[in-house]
Amino acid sequence: MGQPVYRLLGGPTRTAARLYTHVGIYDHSQLVEDVQRDIAAGFSAFKTGAWFNLKQLPEHEALAAFVERVALLRSTIGPGYDIMVDNHGRDRAASAIRLMHALQPQRLFWLEEPTPPDD
């Protein structure tokens, strides 16, 4: 028919799509700089998490560092922005539950893949 699919389905349903960006995901020391740059660029949602260097720590220390980094992100951006965290399936169920409880004050938009997908 020579028409784009959206037109065949009745026309466009929105004029814009919200995007998010990744901040400090490979280097947590860049978290604040990344998010400030991306706020200036117009982003209102930020994804981070699953820092590889935390796996070398005992669980309670890794949890505290993880929560500290997400809290730093929240304090930098304030309440008007969304935070998503990707855990890359790194935790057992019990550890993931502890992580979710510890992150609750940061009002996450989502916590992605808290446990391995086959767990």
N, C-alpha and C positions, 0 to 999 in steps of 0.2 A: 504494500500500500504506500510505500515511500514516506511513512510518517514515523516520528519517534514514538517509542512505546508509551511514554507518559501521555501523549496526546490520544493514543488509542484507548488508554484507560480512563479518559475523561478530562485530561488536562492537568496542569501542575496543581499540587496541593499546598505548596509553601514557596516562599520567595527566598528563603535562606536555610542553610543547614548549620547547626552549631557544631563547632570543631573543638577538640582538645589537643593539647600538646604534651610532650614528655619533658619533665624537668628533673635534673639531678639524678637520672636513673643509672648512669654509669659512673658518675663521680658526684657523690653527695656533697662535696665541698662547693659545687657549682649550683646547688639548689636555689639559693636566694638570688644569685645573679641571673640564672635561667628564668625564674618566675617573674622577676622584675622586667626583664626584656620582653617576655611574652605577654605580660599585662599591657605593656606599652604598645604591643602589636595588636591588641584587641581581644586576646583570648580570655575566657572566663572559666575555663576548666583545665585541670592539670593532672597528669598521670605520672606516678613515680613508684619507686619501691623495688623490693627484691635485690637489695644490695649484696653482691657476691661476697664481700669481705666480712660480712656478719656471720657467715657459716663457720668461721674459724673460732668463734667465741662460744662459751657455754650458753645454753639456751636463755637463761635469765638475763645475761649481759646483752645478748643479741636482741632480745625483746625490748629491753630498755633503750638501746641505741636506735632501733627501728622506730619506736614510739617517739623518741626525741626528735628524730629527723622529720617525721610527719607533723609533729607539734610545731617545729620551726617553720615548716611550710604554711601551716594554718595561721600562725602568728604573723607571718610575712604578708599573706594575702587578705587576712580578715575573713569575716563570715559571709561575704557576698559572692564568693567564688566556690567552685566545686573541686574536690580532691578525689581522685581515683588512685587506688594502690593495686599494683600487680604483684602478687606474691610468687608467681611462676611455679606454683605447686610445690613449694619447698618444705611445707610443714606436715607433720602427722596431725591427725584430727585434734588431739588434745592441745597441741601447740598452737594450731590455727585458732582454736576457741579462745585460748589465752590472748592471742594477738588481737582478735576481734574485740574482746572485752577491753583491752588496753587502749585500742584505737577509738573506742566509742565517743569519747569527748571531742574528737577531731571532726565529727560529723562527715564521714566519708560518703561520697556519692555511690561508690561501690568498692568492694575488695574482690579483686579478680583472682581466681584460681588459688584459693587458700591452701588446698591440698593437691596432691597428684591427681590427675583426672581419673585414674583407675583405682583410686582409694575409695 
